[in-house]
Amino acid sequence: MPKPHTFPTLLDAVKTVSISFLTKHRYLKPKQWQRGTITWSSNENKTGSISIRVNTQSEQPYIELDYKYNEAPINYRVQLVSAPSNLGKGFVWYFVCPHTGKRCRKLYLADTYFYHRAAFRGCMYEKQTQSKKSRYLNKTLGVYFRSEQLFEQLYKKHFKKQYAGKPTKKYLKLTQQIQRAERITYHEIERALIF
């Protein structure tokens, strides 16, 4: 009898809680206690939500997550820690995974709890499941097919091209990718598709 196929859980597709989201929505200001809701949606349809409480007042800051999983109520705290920024301006926040104890900037809900990605077995990013040919095409031609998105990023309203009179790293990276896309010839596209 053949072994049944097992498909990995894709970390790109599961619900997440990230430090960048909390920072953007001002939950991580020092010495405050704040509550709110995180909502996920797909194609403008709500797929889930959780209540959060963030406490940066206490000596041991934390985020408290409150939600239902398979109709069972779940409530627990995840410790928050901060470290000085490598830019010398302020500090950077991290979660401490309650399962692995690792510092991270994103927690994943691949089972019952939000944990660091290393806490889950059989989970992968979508890129890791691609075939060798797909990875090759993405490596050689991916920038060509993303060139329109690159231009959109480059000309966003508040995109900074320079800082202190020098080009920003993001601007340089985008322009290099656009130049690489423009150098791809029709012959290279044909050859890559035959591979």
N, CA, C and O of each residue as an XYZ file, in Angstrom:
780
protein
N       0.853     -1.183      0.000
C       0.000      0.000      0.000
C       0.895      1.242      0.000
O       1.803      1.342      0.825
N       0.653      2.193     -0.916
C       1.521      3.371     -0.979
C       1.319      4.282      0.219
O       0.250      4.333      0.827
N       2.377      4.990      0.528
C       2.333      5.959      1.632
C       1.452      7.142      1.223
O       1.632      7.686      0.134
N       0.508      7.550      2.070
C      -0.342      8.691      1.698
C       0.471      9.981      1.636
O       1.433     10.170      2.381
N       0.061     10.851      0.740
C       0.739     12.139      0.604
C       0.470     12.991      1.833
O      -0.653     13.037      2.335
N       1.497     13.657      2.307
C       1.326     14.604      3.404
C       1.732     15.978      2.901
O       2.826     16.150      2.362
N       0.872     16.934      3.072
C       1.153     18.290      2.628
C       1.504     19.135      3.838
O       0.792     19.095      4.842
N       2.569     19.888      3.767
C       2.972     20.685      4.928
C       2.030     21.859      5.155
O       1.393     22.349      4.222
N       1.951     22.298      6.394
C       1.249     23.534      6.700
C       2.138     24.670      6.221
O       3.329     24.707      6.533
N       1.562     25.594      5.464
C       2.338     26.705      4.934
C       2.308     27.876      5.906
O       1.240     28.388      6.242
N       3.481     28.292      6.353
C       3.577     29.402      7.294
C       3.103     30.706      6.670
O       2.706     31.625      7.388
N       3.140     30.802      5.326
C       2.651     31.998      4.640
C       1.133     32.131      4.766
O       0.589     33.228      4.633
N       0.448     31.006      5.025
C      -1.016     30.999      5.000
C      -1.655     31.041      6.384
O      -2.864     31.254      6.483
N      -0.891     30.845      7.451
C      -1.483     30.818      8.794
C      -1.584     32.230      9.372
O      -0.942     33.162      8.889
N      -2.388     32.364     10.394
C      -2.544     33.663     11.065
C      -1.286     33.970     11.870
O      -0.660     33.072     12.434
N      -0.926     35.253     11.914
C       0.282     35.663     12.632
C       0.010     36.902     13.481
O      -0.916     37.671     13.221
N       0.840     37.068     14.493
C       0.896     38.308     15.272
C       2.340     38.775     15.163
O       3.265     38.021     15.466
N       2.536     40.030     14.724
C       3.901     40.496     14.499
C       4.197     41.769     15.275
O       3.308     42.569     15.568
N       5.464     41.930     15.595
C       5.935     43.145     16.263
C       5.702     44.354     15.363
O       5.343     45.428     15.847
N       5.904     44.187     14.049
C       5.716     45.318     13.135
C       4.269     45.810     13.160
O       4.031     47.016     13.094
N       3.290     44.887     13.257
C       1.882     45.288     13.362
C       1.639     46.055     14.653
O       0.994     47.104     14.646
N       2.157     45.530     15.766
C       1.966     46.188     17.057
C       2.615     47.566     17.091
O       2.058     48.501     17.667
N       3.783     47.697     16.482
C       4.478     48.987     16.432
C       3.702     49.971     15.570
O       3.504     51.123     15.955
N       3.263     49.513     14.402
C       2.523     50.369     13.474
C       1.257     50.922     14.121
O       0.896     52.077     13.891
N       0.580     50.104     14.927
C      -0.672     50.516     15.561
C      -0.469     51.050     16.988
O      -1.422     51.161     17.759
N       0.781     51.377     17.326
C       1.157     52.072     18.561
C       0.828     51.315     19.848
O       0.495     51.921     20.867
N       0.922     50.003     19.792
C       0.719     49.198     21.002
C       1.982     49.132     21.853
O       1.902     48.833     23.045
N       3.139     49.403     21.271
C       4.399     49.187     21.979
C       5.068     50.466     22.475
O       6.287     50.511     22.637
N       4.282     51.485     22.709
C       4.847     52.689     23.311
C       5.227     52.366     24.752
O       4.531     51.591     25.408
N       6.318     52.946     25.260
C       6.759     52.640     26.620
C       5.743     53.087     27.680
O       5.042     54.087     27.523
N       5.696     52.311     28.755
C       4.904     52.630     29.944
C       3.436     52.908     29.639
O       2.886     53.946     30.006
N       2.822     51.946     28.955
C       1.385     52.073     28.695
C       0.708     50.713     28.779
O       1.365     49.675     28.712
N      -0.594     50.730     28.924
C      -1.430     49.535     28.933
C      -2.513     49.779     27.906
O      -3.263     50.750     28.007
N      -2.600     48.898     26.908
C      -3.549     49.132     25.824
C      -4.196     47.824     25.392
O      -3.572     46.764     25.445
N      -5.441     47.905     24.969
C      -6.150     46.725     24.467
C      -6.673     46.995     23.075
O      -6.851     48.146     22.676
N      -6.918     45.916     22.333
C      -7.422     46.070     20.976
C      -7.764     44.721     20.367
O      -7.845     43.710     21.064
N      -7.963     44.722     19.068
C      -8.345     43.514     18.338
C      -7.499     43.411     17.077
O      -7.257     44.406     16.394
N      -7.054     42.201     16.779
C      -6.388     41.931     15.504
C      -7.365     41.108     14.674
O      -7.891     40.098     15.142
N      -7.603     41.544     13.444
C      -8.550     40.862     12.556
C      -7.820     40.452     11.286
O      -7.026     41.218     10.740
N      -8.093     39.242     10.821
C      -7.525     38.750      9.566
C      -8.638     38.615      8.548
O      -9.780     38.313      8.894
N      -8.295     38.844      7.281
C      -9.288     38.684      6.219
C      -8.604     38.158      4.968
O      -7.394     38.295      4.784
N      -9.418     37.552      4.116
C      -8.944     37.041      2.836
C     -10.006     37.383      1.802
O     -11.177     37.043      1.974
N      -9.600     38.056      0.731
C     -10.541     38.501     -0.306
C     -11.710     39.274      0.288
O     -12.863     39.071     -0.093
N     -11.399     40.158      1.222
C     -12.361     41.036      1.893
C     -13.365     40.289      2.768
O     -14.382     40.860      3.163
N     -13.092     39.015      3.076
C     -13.936     38.243      3.993
C     -13.164     38.009      5.278
O     -12.021     37.552      5.245
N     -13.781     38.318      6.408
C     -13.132     38.142      7.702
C     -12.896     36.662      7.960
O     -13.819     35.854      7.854
N     -11.652     36.303      8.302
C     -11.322     34.898      8.562
C     -11.039     34.625     10.034
O     -10.926     33.467     10.435
N     -10.924     35.665     10.836
C     -10.685     35.463     12.259
C     -10.282     36.737     12.960
O      -9.919     37.728     12.326
N     -10.351     36.700     14.289
C      -9.913     37.849     15.080
C      -9.560     37.388     16.488
O     -10.043     36.358     16.958
N      -8.715     38.162     17.150
C      -8.379     37.902     18.547
C      -8.338     39.223     19.298
O      -8.105     40.285     18.720
N      -8.570     39.131     20.594
C      -8.436     40.305     21.457
C      -7.033     40.290     22.042
O      -6.515     39.237     22.413
N      -6.424     41.465     22.120
C      -5.087     41.553     22.710
C      -5.059     42.637     23.774
O      -5.802     43.616     23.715
N      -4.175     42.433     24.754
C      -3.876     43.442     25.754
C      -2.358     43.528     25.836
O      -1.677     42.522     26.036
N      -1.841     44.733     25.681
C      -0.391     44.917     25.702
C      -0.035     45.767     26.906
O      -0.561     46.866     27.081
N       0.871     45.247     27.743
C       1.291     45.966     28.945
C       2.793     46.203     28.868
O       3.586     45.269     28.985
N       3.175     47.464     28.672
C       4.594     47.816     28.685
C       4.934     48.607     29.947
O       6.035     49.144     30.071
N       3.971     48.677     30.897
C       4.195     49.392     32.158
C       4.974     48.545     33.158
O       5.812     49.061     33.898
N       4.695     47.246     33.177
C       5.286     46.388     34.205
C       6.774     46.142     33.944
O       7.293     46.444     32.870
N       7.439     45.589     34.949
C       8.868     45.272     34.806
C       9.078     44.156     33.794
O      10.135     44.067     33.170
N       8.063     43.300     33.630
C       8.111     42.238     32.624
C       6.966     42.470     31.633
O       5.876     41.927     31.811
N       7.208     43.272     30.593
C       6.152     43.570     29.620
C       5.626     42.304     28.948
O       6.351     41.319     28.810
N       4.362     42.337     28.531
C       3.756     41.161     27.905
C       2.623     41.578     26.977
O       2.118     42.700     27.035
N       2.242     40.636     26.121
C       1.014     40.754     25.333
C       0.146     39.580     25.753
O       0.616     38.445     25.824
N      -1.111     39.853     26.028
C      -2.054     38.804     26.407
C      -2.959     38.544     25.211
O      -3.566     39.469     24.671
N      -3.048     37.287     24.802
C      -3.849     36.889     23.644
C      -5.106     36.172     24.131
O      -5.026     35.277     24.973
N      -6.251     36.558     23.611
C      -7.531     35.994     24.038
C      -8.346     35.674     22.782
O      -8.728     36.581     22.042
N      -8.613     34.387     22.542
C      -9.335     33.981     21.329
C      -9.944     32.602     21.525
O      -9.742     31.971     22.563
N     -10.689     32.135     20.531
C     -11.256     30.788     20.554
C     -10.601     29.967     19.463
O     -10.403     30.437     18.342
N     -10.264     28.721     19.813
C      -9.703     27.789     18.837
C     -10.537     26.526     18.902
O     -10.581     25.875     19.946
N     -11.197     26.162     17.817
C     -12.143     25.033     17.795
C     -13.182     25.171     18.912
O     -13.494     24.211     19.616
N     -13.699     26.376     19.050
C     -14.727     26.738     20.025
C     -14.264     26.681     21.482
O     -15.063     26.922     22.387
N     -12.994     26.369     21.723
C     -12.463     26.364     23.097
C     -11.809     27.714     23.376
O     -11.022     28.192     22.559
N     -12.120     28.340     24.518
C     -11.495     29.629     24.827
C     -10.011     29.452     25.183
O      -9.647     28.562     25.951
N      -9.179     30.303     24.619
C      -7.728     30.269     24.864
C      -7.317     31.653     25.360
O      -7.695     32.669     24.777
N      -6.533     31.684     26.452
C      -6.037     32.953     26.981
C      -4.672     32.701     27.599
O      -4.532     31.841     28.468
N      -3.675     33.439     27.162
C      -2.329     33.296     27.726
C      -1.514     34.545     27.416
O      -1.894     35.364     26.580
N      -0.400     34.668     28.099
C       0.487     35.815     27.919
C       1.774     35.386     27.221
O       2.273     34.277     27.412
N       2.289     36.300     26.410
C       3.581     36.110     25.761
C       4.455     37.268     26.219
O       4.096     38.436     26.072
N       5.607     36.920     26.776
C       6.511     37.945     27.292
C       7.091     38.773     26.146
O       7.364     38.255     25.064
N       7.274     40.072     26.405
C       7.922     40.983     25.469
C       9.255     41.424     26.066
O       9.340     41.709     27.260
N      10.275     41.479     25.252
C      11.571     41.999     25.697
C      12.040     43.028     24.675
O      11.634     43.003     23.514
N      12.899     43.925     25.128
C      13.441     44.924     24.208
C      14.960     44.885     24.252
O      15.566     44.499     25.252
N      15.552     45.293     23.147
C      17.013     45.357     23.041
C      17.373     46.661     22.347
O      16.597     47.158     21.531
N      18.547     47.227     22.660
C      18.938     48.478     21.995
C      19.018     48.302     20.482
O      19.476     47.270     19.992
N      18.575     49.308     19.757
C      18.619     49.267     18.297
C      20.067     49.332     17.824
O      20.891     50.023     18.424
N      20.373     48.614     16.752
C      21.737     48.665     16.207
C      22.017     49.999     15.521
O      23.154     50.271     15.135
N      20.983     50.836     15.365
C      21.173     52.166     14.796
C      21.513     53.195     15.866
O      21.822     54.349     15.566
N      21.448     52.749     17.133
C      21.761     53.650     18.236
C      20.615     54.581     18.599
O      20.798     55.514     19.381
N      19.427     54.335     18.038
C      18.263     55.173     18.322
C      17.167     54.307     18.929
O      16.523     53.532     18.221
N      16.952     54.432     20.231
C      15.873     53.699     20.880
C      16.170     52.222     21.036
O      17.317     51.810     21.206
N      15.083     51.419     20.972
C      15.217     49.979     21.173
C      14.233     49.237     20.289
O      13.320     49.835     19.721
N      14.427     47.914     20.174
C      13.617     47.045     19.325
C      12.917     46.018     20.208
O      13.531     45.432     21.099
N      11.627     45.804     19.954
C      10.851     44.833     20.736
C      10.895     43.448     20.102
O      11.014     43.310     18.884
N      10.796     42.414     20.959
C      10.719     41.019     20.521
C       9.708     40.280     21.383
O       9.480     40.643     22.537
N       9.099     39.232     20.813
C       8.326     38.270     21.601
C       9.312     37.241     22.153
O      10.365     37.009     21.560
N       8.973     36.628     23.285
C       9.695     35.443     23.752
C       8.700     34.299     23.629
O       7.715     34.243     24.364
N       8.960     33.388     22.698
C       8.029     32.287     22.429
C       7.796     31.485     23.696
O       8.759     31.042     24.323
N       6.522     31.279     24.100
C       6.248     30.526     25.326
C       6.617     29.042     25.225
O       6.748     28.368     26.247
N       6.785     28.532     24.009
C       7.112     27.112     23.836
C       8.614     26.869     23.698
O       9.163     25.978     24.345
N       9.282     27.670     22.848
C      10.707     27.445     22.589
C      11.621     28.349     23.406
O      12.799     28.040     23.586
N      11.086     29.467     23.902
C      11.908     30.435     24.627
C      12.746     31.320     23.706
O      13.554     32.118     24.180
N      12.555     31.179     22.377
C      13.331     31.973     21.423
C      12.745     33.375     21.278
O      11.534     33.579     21.361
N      13.645     34.332     21.058
C      13.196     35.687     20.727
C      12.787     35.705     19.258
O      13.465     35.120     18.413
N      11.683     36.375     18.957
C      11.242     36.455     17.567
C      10.401     37.702     17.366
O       9.966     38.341     18.323
N      10.182     38.033     16.106
C       9.384     39.218     15.785
C       8.029     38.845     15.200
O       7.219     39.720     14.891
N       7.781     37.536     15.046
C       6.499     37.081     14.520
C       6.128     35.758     15.166
O       6.969     34.871     15.312
N       4.856     35.627     15.555
C       4.323     34.389     16.119
C       3.292     33.825     15.144
O       2.522     34.575     14.544
N       3.282     32.493     14.990
C       2.414     31.819     14.023
C       1.388     30.948     14.736
O       1.686     30.339     15.763
N       0.167     30.892     14.180
C      -0.883     30.021     14.705
C      -1.024     28.830     13.763
O      -1.934     28.794     12.934
N      -0.118     27.850     13.890
C      -0.170     26.659     13.041
C      -0.868     25.517     13.762
O      -1.113     24.467     13.168
N      -1.188     25.709     15.025
C      -1.929     24.716     15.810
C      -2.828     25.492     16.772
O      -3.574     26.365     16.328
N      -2.785     25.211     18.037
C      -3.677     25.849     19.012
C      -3.156     27.191     19.503
O      -3.946     28.083     19.813
N      -1.831     27.347     19.578
C      -1.231     28.548     20.164
C      -0.352     29.291     19.158
O       0.114     28.716     18.174
N      -0.140     30.565     19.424
C       0.778     31.374     18.636
C       2.191     31.144     19.178
O       2.497     31.505     20.314
N       3.052     30.534     18.341
C       4.420     30.223     18.737
C       5.399     30.653     17.645
O       5.011     31.043     16.544
N       6.682     30.567     17.994
C       7.765     30.745     17.011
C       7.663     29.612     15.987
O       7.205     28.521     16.325
N       8.073     29.850     14.761
C       7.932     28.845     13.696
C       8.643     27.535     14.007
O       8.227     26.482     13.523
N       9.706     27.576     14.805
C      10.456     26.356     15.131
C       9.677     25.421     16.045
O      10.062     24.263     16.206
N       8.590     25.896     16.648
C       7.804     25.068     17.563
C       6.922     24.066     16.816
O       6.408     23.129     17.427
N       6.742     24.245     15.524
C       5.834     23.396     14.758
C       6.604     22.455     13.848
O       7.561     22.858     13.187
N       6.175     21.191     13.819
C       6.791     20.209     12.925
C       6.004     20.181     11.616
O       4.782     20.322     11.612
N       6.711     20.000     10.520
C       6.052     19.857      9.223
C       5.539     21.156      8.635
O       4.717     21.132      7.719
N       5.999     22.277      9.135
C       5.593     23.575      8.578
C       6.702     24.113      7.674
O       7.889     23.972      7.965
N       6.288     24.724      6.588
C       7.251     25.275      5.634
C       6.705     26.572      5.056
O       5.509     26.857      5.132
N       7.617     27.353      4.473
C       7.193     28.500      3.688
C       6.867     27.999      2.285
O       7.418     26.990      1.844
N       5.986     28.688      1.590
C       5.567     28.255      0.254
C       6.759     28.091     -0.682
O       6.788     27.173     -1.501
N       7.736     28.975     -0.561
C       8.919     28.918     -1.419
C       9.657     27.581     -1.264
O      10.246     27.078     -2.221
N       9.620     27.011     -0.055
C      10.322     25.746      0.188
C       9.630     24.567     -0.487
O      10.246     23.515     -0.653
N       8.367     24.716     -0.880
C       7.635     23.619     -1.503
C       7.689     23.670     -3.027
O       7.178     22.772     -3.696
N       8.304     24.713     -3.576
C       8.366     24.843     -5.034
C       9.325     23.835     -5.637
O      10.291     23.412     -5.002
N       9.043     23.459     -6.869
C       9.910     22.524     -7.578
C      11.220     23.209     -7.951
O      11.346     24.431     -7.870
N      12.192     22.396     -8.361
C      13.491     22.928     -8.752
C      13.340     23.877     -9.940
O      13.999     24.915     -9.998
N      12.470     23.518    -10.888
C      12.260     24.368    -12.061
C      11.620     25.699    -11.658
O      12.018     26.750    -12.159
N      10.631     25.663    -10.756
C       9.977     26.899    -10.313
C      10.971     27.821     -9.619
O      10.969     29.031     -9.845
N      11.824     27.239     -8.769
C      12.830     28.054     -8.078
C      13.813     28.661     -9.080
O      14.216     29.816     -8.941
N      14.200     27.866    -10.099
C      15.111     28.361    -11.125
C      14.471     29.514    -11.904
O      15.116     30.536    -12.144
N      13.204     29.350    -12.296
C      12.506     30.404    -13.040
C      12.368     31.666    -12.194
O      12.531     32.778    -12.695
N      12.069     31.488    -10.924
C      11.930     32.642    -10.033
C      13.268     33.363     -9.872
O      13.328     34.591     -9.831
N      14.338     32.572     -9.782
C      15.667     33.171     -9.599
C      16.106     33.923    -10.855
O      16.662     35.018    -10.764
N      15.857     33.333    -12.025
C      16.337     33.945    -13.256
C      15.384     34.993    -13.824
O      15.832     36.014    -14.347
N      14.063     34.751    -13.727
C      13.099     35.642    -14.367
C      12.156     36.340    -13.391
O      11.366     37.192    -13.795
N      12.234     35.990    -12.125
C      11.300     36.556    -11.145
C      11.299     38.068    -11.134
O      10.240     38.692    -11.075
N      12.467     38.655    -11.190
C      12.578     40.118    -11.164
C      11.932     40.731    -12.411
O      11.405     41.842    -12.350
N      11.971     40.018    -13.534
C      11.358     40.495    -14.778
C       9.839     40.592    -14.613
O       9.224     41.574    -15.028
N       9.242     39.566    -14.003
C       7.789     39.550    -13.842
C       7.323     40.446    -12.690
O       6.142     40.785    -12.618
N       8.231     40.831    -11.793
C       7.888     41.732    -10.685
C       8.233     43.188    -10.991
O       8.055     44.051    -10.132
N       8.717     43.473    -12.182
C       9.214     44.826    -12.475
C       8.134     45.896    -12.304
O       8.442     47.008    -11.875
N       6.887     45.589    -12.628
C       5.812     46.570    -12.455
C       5.630     46.916    -10.973
O       5.459     48.082    -10.618
N       5.669     45.895    -10.117
C       5.558     46.135     -8.667
C       6.741     46.951     -8.161
O       6.580     47.794     -7.278
N       7.929     46.707     -8.711
C       9.118     47.450     -8.295
C       8.968     48.930     -8.616
O       9.317     49.787     -7.805
N       8.443     49.227     -9.811
C       8.217     50.624    -10.187
C       7.191     51.276     -9.263
O       7.349     52.432     -8.869
N       6.129     50.525     -8.917
C       5.103     51.061     -8.010
C       5.717     51.427     -6.663
O       5.419     52.486     -6.112
N       6.574     50.554     -6.131
C       7.241     50.834     -4.857
C       8.121     52.074     -4.963
O       8.144     52.913     -4.063
N       8.843     52.177     -6.073
C       9.785     53.267     -6.276
C       9.088     54.625     -6.307
O       9.648     55.628     -5.865
N       7.863     54.648     -6.832
C       7.152     55.917     -6.981
C       5.990     56.093     -6.009
O       5.061     56.856     -6.275
N       6.045     55.384     -4.884
C       5.041     55.607     -3.835
C       5.181     57.020     -3.290
O       6.255     57.618     -3.350
N       4.094     57.538     -2.764
C       4.052     58.932     -2.326
C       5.130     59.274     -1.295
O       5.790     60.305     -1.431
N       5.327     58.450     -0.279
C       6.251     58.778      0.810
C       7.539     57.946      0.785
O       8.213     57.804      1.805
N       7.874     57.400     -0.391
C       9.092     56.594     -0.495
C      10.313     57.511     -0.454
O      10.399     58.470     -1.221
N      11.266     57.211      0.453
C      12.465     58.049      0.590
C      13.570     57.506     -0.309
O      14.026     56.375     -0.146
N      13.988     58.330     -1.254
C      15.073     57.952     -2.152
C      16.425     58.343     -1.571
O      17.445     57.727     -1.879
N      16.426     59.376     -0.724
C      17.684     59.847     -0.134
C      17.502     60.127      1.349
O      16.418     60.480      1.816
N      18.608     59.956      2.074
C      18.647     60.319      3.486
C      20.013     60.950      3.739
O      21.044     60.339      3.457
N      20.020     62.142      4.257
C      21.253     62.895      4.531
C      22.104     63.038      3.265
O      23.332     62.967      3.315
N      21.425     63.241      2.130
C      22.141     63.467      0.874
C      22.660     62.228      0.183
O      23.282     62.325     -0.875
N      22.411     61.038      0.771
C      22.879     59.792      0.164
C      21.673     58.922     -0.192
O      20.652     58.972      0.494
N      21.782     58.121     -1.263
C      20.673     57.220     -1.618
C      20.443     56.190     -0.512
O      21.396     55.670      0.070
N      19.171     55.900     -0.226
C      18.862     54.897      0.804
C      19.159     53.498      0.270
O      19.197     53.292     -0.943
N      19.369     52.541      1.166
C      19.647     51.162      0.766
C      18.475     50.575     -0.020
O      18.671     49.851     -0.997
N      17.252     50.896      0.420
C      16.067     50.367     -0.258
C      15.980     50.911     -1.682
O      15.651     50.176     -2.613
N      16.276     52.195     -1.847
C      16.252     52.806     -3.186
C      17.291     52.146     -4.091
O      17.003     51.831     -5.245
N      18.496     51.939     -3.566
C      19.558     51.300     -4.358
C      19.172     49.878     -4.751
O      19.405     49.454     -5.883
N      18.580     49.143     -3.810
C      18.180     47.766     -4.085
C      17.099     47.724     -5.167
O      17.169     46.908     -6.086
N      16.104     48.603     -5.058
C      15.039     48.643     -6.060
C      15.582     49.001     -7.440
O      15.218     48.369     -8.432
N      16.441     49.999     -7.510
C      16.978     50.395     -8.820
C      17.844     49.285     -9.422
O      17.836     49.086    -10.637
N      18.589     48.560     -8.580
C      19.391     47.435     -9.091
C      18.492     46.336     -9.644
O      18.790     45.752    -10.686
N      17.386     46.052     -8.948
C      16.465     45.015     -9.423
C      15.803     45.434    -10.730
O      15.637     44.612    -11.631
N      15.425     46.702    -10.840
C      14.808     47.202    -12.078
C      15.804     47.123    -13.229
O      15.440     46.722    -14.334
N      17.054     47.500    -12.983
C      18.076     47.425    -14.028
C      18.315     45.980    -14.456
O      18.502     45.693    -15.638
N      18.305     45.066    -13.469
C      18.487     43.642    -13.793
C      17.332     43.135    -14.654
O      17.546     42.365    -15.590
N      16.103     43.566    -14.340
C      14.926     43.155    -15.122
C      15.003     43.689    -16.543
O      14.624     43.001    -17.491
N      15.491     44.911    -16.690
C      15.583     45.512    -18.026
C      16.662     44.857    -18.884
O      16.599     44.931    -20.112
N      17.647     44.220    -18.262
C      18.735     43.572    -19.011
C      18.364     42.169    -19.497
O      19.078     41.596    -20.319
N      17.257     41.611    -18.998
C      16.867     40.257    -19.407
C      16.387     40.293    -20.847
O      15.500     41.071    -21.198
N      16.981     39.443    -21.680
C      16.639     39.420    -23.107
C      15.577     38.356    -23.382
O      15.331     37.474    -22.560
N      14.963     38.461    -24.545
C      13.958     37.479    -24.966
C      14.585     36.089    -25.044
O      13.949     35.096    -24.691
N      15.833     36.020    -25.506
C      16.545     34.739    -25.622
C      16.680     34.072    -24.239
O      16.512     32.858    -24.118
N      16.982     34.864    -23.202
C      17.110     34.308    -21.836
C      15.780     33.775    -21.331
O      15.730     32.739    -20.668
N      14.692     34.491    -21.648
C      13.345     34.035    -21.233
C      13.021     32.717    -21.895
O      12.535     31.795    -21.240
N      13.289     32.614    -23.211
C      13.035     31.385    -23.972
C      13.844     30.219    -23.401
O      13.315     29.125    -23.201
N      15.128     30.462    -23.142
C      16.007     29.406    -22.628
C      15.571     28.930    -21.252
O      15.625     27.735    -20.963
N      15.137     29.862    -20.394
C      14.701     29.490    -19.050
C      13.434     28.670    -19.079
O      13.272     27.759    -18.268
N      12.530     28.971    -19.997
C      11.263     28.225    -20.094
C      11.467     26.822    -20.637
O      10.666     25.931    -20.357
N      12.541     26.607    -21.419
C      12.827     25.283    -21.962
C      13.472     24.394    -20.908
O      13.285     23.178    -20.927
N      14.237     24.994    -19.979
C      14.982     24.257    -18.938
C      14.158     23.187    -18.261
O      14.655     22.495    -17.373
